[in-house]
Amino acid sequence: MEKAIKKQKIRFRIRKKISGSSAKPRLSVFRSNSDIYVQLIDDDHGKTLASASSRDKDIRAQKGTKTEKSKLVGSAIARKAGELGIKQCIFDRGGNLYHGRVKAVADGAREAGLEF
């Protein structure tokens, strides 16, 4: 239980400093044990502009490790952002370390043309 409280405090500390707008939304990452979810969020209006996850049909059909699928999730969110005309965003690691699957999402998004 203490670990969850620590992570929540880290999340609040990060969210105090960063906020997304419609021009430069926040790329929020949530990592569960089995899947990874990302959202582009406009905090000014409280709306989710786009989302992607490792549970999407096209990504779930791919073979590979969770890290490889995370990279595909990053490129999928970048593609959706491009369709909305979004080129820049603010990366929110959601209290996770910038390592492994979270880093793979960021790398996939950068390679697909999204700027942090």
C-alpha positions in Angstrom: 0.0 0.0 0.0 2.8 2.4 0.8 4.2 1.9 -2.7 0.9 3.1 -4.2 0.9 6.2 -2.0 4.4 7.1 -3.0 3.6 6.8 -6.7 0.5 8.9 -6.2 2.6 11.7 -4.5 5.0 11.6 -7.5 2.1 11.9 -9.9 0.7 14.9 -8.1 4.2 16.5 -8.0 4.5 16.1 -11.8 1.0 17.3 -12.5 1.6 20.5 -10.4 4.3 21.5 -12.9 2.9 20.4 -16.3 -0.4 21.1 -18.0 -1.6 20.5 -21.5 -3.5 22.9 -23.9 -5.3 22.4 -27.1 -2.2 23.6 -29.0 0.3 21.5 -26.9 -1.6 18.7 -25.1 -0.3 16.5 -22.4 0.7 12.9 -23.4 -0.3 10.9 -20.4 1.0 7.4 -19.9 -0.6 4.7 -17.7 1.2 1.4 -17.3 -0.5 -1.7 -15.9 1.2 -5.0 -15.4 0.0 -6.3 -18.8 -0.9 -3.3 -20.9 0.0 0.3 -21.6 -2.4 3.2 -22.3 -1.6 6.7 -23.6 -3.9 9.8 -24.0 -3.5 13.2 -25.4 -5.2 15.5 -23.0 -6.3 19.2 -23.2 -6.3 20.2 -19.6 -7.8 23.7 -20.4 -11.0 22.1 -21.5 -10.7 18.8 -19.6 -11.0 16.7 -22.8 -9.1 13.7 -24.2 -8.2 14.5 -27.8 -6.8 11.0 -28.7 -5.9 7.7 -27.1 -4.1 4.5 -27.9 -3.3 1.4 -26.0 -1.8 -2.1 -26.3 -5.3 -3.5 -26.3 -6.2 -2.0 -29.7 -6.9 -4.7 -32.3 -4.0 -3.8 -34.6 -1.5 -3.7 -31.8 -2.8 -6.8 -30.0 -2.5 -8.8 -33.2 1.3 -8.1 -33.4 3.7 -10.6 -32.0 6.4 -9.3 -29.6 7.3 -8.3 -26.1 5.4 -5.7 -24.1 8.2 -3.2 -24.7 7.9 -3.7 -28.5 4.2 -3.2 -28.3 4.7 -0.1 -26.2 6.7 1.4 -29.1 3.8 0.6 -31.5 1.5 2.4 -29.1 3.7 5.5 -29.2 3.7 5.5 -33.0 -0.1 5.0 -33.0 -0.7 8.0 -30.8 1.7 10.1 -32.9 -0.2 9.1 -36.0 -3.5 10.1 -34.4 -2.0 13.4 -33.2 -0.8 14.1 -36.8 -4.4 13.6 -38.1 -5.6 16.2 -35.5 -2.8 18.6 -36.6 -0.8 18.3 -33.4 2.9 18.3 -33.7 4.0 19.1 -30.2 3.0 17.7 -26.8 4.1 17.6 -23.1 5.2 14.1 -21.9 3.6 13.0 -18.6 5.2 9.7 -17.4 2.4 9.3 -14.8 4.7 8.6 -11.8 6.6 5.8 -13.6 10.3 5.8 -14.1 11.4 7.0 -17.6 12.6 3.5 -18.4 11.5 0.4 -20.2 8.0 0.5 -21.6 7.4 4.2 -20.7 10.6 5.1 -22.6 9.5 2.9 -25.5 6.3 4.8 -25.8 8.2 8.1 -25.9 10.7 6.7 -28.5 7.9 5.4 -30.7 6.1 8.7 -30.6 9.2 10.7 -31.4 10.1 8.5 -34.3 6.6 9.0 -35.8 7.1 12.7 -35.7 5.7 14.0 -32.3 7.9 16.5 -30.5 8.2 16.8 -26.7 
